[in-house]
Amino acid sequence: AKSKNDYEDVADKIYRLRELKQNALVENAERERKRQRIAEMTDFLNEQSCELEEYDEQLVRRLIEKVTVYEEKVNIEFKSGVEVDVEI
């Protein structure tokens, strides 16, 4: 009976470790996706030849995922996952 319990304990640990490994792999893939998106955004911005003097629809659609307006601030969520709050 003890041998069976030992086996089950080891098997449970193996399953937990596999799950932790899978979670770590998923997190690493997500982090790498964000890094890649930030690199793409940086390249795009570096390709721009002049300073912005007026609203640029293409730039906004390429960089910004969502803008949320609150009473005292505006929250800008970029497609890279970065969020910025601007007080108004």
C-alpha angles and dihedrals in degrees: 000000000000091000090054091050091049090050092049091048091052092045091050091051091050091052091047091050091049090051092049090049092050091049091050091050091051092048091049091050091050091048090050091049090054092047090051092049091050090050090051091049091049092050091049092050092047089053091058107105102203144029116271113253098166141024113295112202093190092053093048094049092047097050110026126071100179142350120206120192118208130179095266104017147026119229115209117195113195122208088248089066095252114134127203128190118208118194114227 
